[in-house]
Amino acid sequence: MAATHTGHGHTRSTRQQWAGGLTVFAGVMLMIAGLLDLFRGVMAIAEDDVFVSTPSYVFRFDLTGWGWIHLVLGAVAVVVSLGLFQAAFWARVLGVVIAGLIIVANFLSLPYYPVWSVVMMAFSALIIWALCVARPESSYDVPRDG
């Protein structure tokens, strides 16, 4: 006679796989976003001619200042992404915070490099989504009979 399964174990393991996959996805995306922000920061500090000058922008900062902001955010994002690969809770929280700060920084520096700022904002939104949707296995309810 074949054994019957209630389906509880399968659902829970599928959820755990999704949570783990989304955390790895967020870690990879945060690593990429961090590295790209690092490179963008270096370009801005070197005052590369890639950036557009917008004289009448409300949030006007020195290009070197933006470079340091992006450099620091990128470095922190890379460190946090390494924590995400270890499934650390602090990395999940900081990942959402850093991705949010990357969105704000890219919004404020939108006139200097508009297309890339929008791409980075979209990357960061995906990171926030993946970190907020995925739940670690310890937060799953244990099925109770009766």
N, C-alpha and C positions, 0 to 999 in steps of 0.2 A: 504494500500500500504506500502511496506517495504521501510525503509530509506536506501539510498545508502551512502557508505562511500568512501571518496577519498583515504584513506590509509595513509595520512600524519601523523595523530595522532598515528596510530599503529606503524609505522616505527620509529617515534621519541621515543615513550615509550619503544620499544624494544631496541633501541640504549642506552637509559638511563639505562635500566635494565642491559645490557651488561657492560656498563661503571661502574655501581655500583658494579656488581658482580666481575669484574676484579680488582676493587680497594679493595674490601674486600679480594679477593684472594691474592693480593699483600700484604695487611696488615697481613694476617695470615702467609704467607710465610716469610715475613720479621720478624715477631715475632718469628717464629720457628728458622730461621737463626740466629737471634740475641741471642736467648737463647742458641743455640748450640755453637755459638761463645763465649758466656760468659763462658760456661762450659769448652770449649777448652782452653780459657785463664786461667781459674783457674787451670786446669791440668798442663799447661805449667809453670805457676808461681810456682806450687808445685814441679816442675821438676819430673813429673811422668815418669815411665819407659815405657809408651805407645809410646812415640815418638822415631823415628829412628834418629840416629846421622849420619850425612853425612859430613865428613871432607873436601871434595873437592868441595863444592857447592859455586858458585860465590857470591850469596847473603847470606853470612853466618852471622847470628846474634845469640846472646845469646838466649837460649830457654826462659829465664825469660823475655827478651825484647819482644819476639814474644807473650808471654802470656799477657803482658800488652797491646800490640797493639790489640789483639783479644778481650780482656776484654772490652776495651774502645769502639771498634767498635760494639761489641755485645750490650753493654748498650745503646749506641746511637740508634742502630737499633730497640731496644725494644721501646724506647721513640717515635721514628718516626712512628713505626707501630701503636701506640696508636693514633697518629695524623691522620693516614690513616683511622682509624675507624670513625673518626669525619669528614672525607672527606675534610680535610684542604689542601689548595693549597701548603703551605709551606712543608707539609709532603710528597706530591707527588714529589716535587723537591728534597728535602733531601733524600727521599727514593731511587731515582735514583742515587744520589751521594753516599750514604752509600753503596748501593748494588755494585756500581762500585768499591768503596774502599775495600769492602769485597772480590771482585774478585781479585784485585791486591794483597791484603794481603795473600790470599790463594795461589795465583800463586807463590809469593815469598817464602812462607813457604811450598811449595810442597814437598821437600825432607824429611821434618820432619814427615809428616803424609799424604802420597800421595793420597790414595783412598778418604779419607775424604775431602781433599782439592778440589779434582775434584767434589765431590758431592756438596760442598758448592758453588763452582763456578757455577755449573748448577742451584742450587737454586737461586742464585743471578741473573743469566741471566733471569730466569723466572720472577723474581720480576721486573727487568728493562723492560722486554717486557710488562708485565701487566700494569705497570704505564705509559708507553709510548703509548700504544694502546688505553687505556681507556681515553675518553674525558669527562670532567664534563659536566653536562647538560647545563650550561650557555654558552658553546662554540658551541652548535648546531645552525645551521642556522634556522631561523623561515621561514617556507614555505610562499612564497609570491604569490599571485594570479595576473595574468596579466602580 
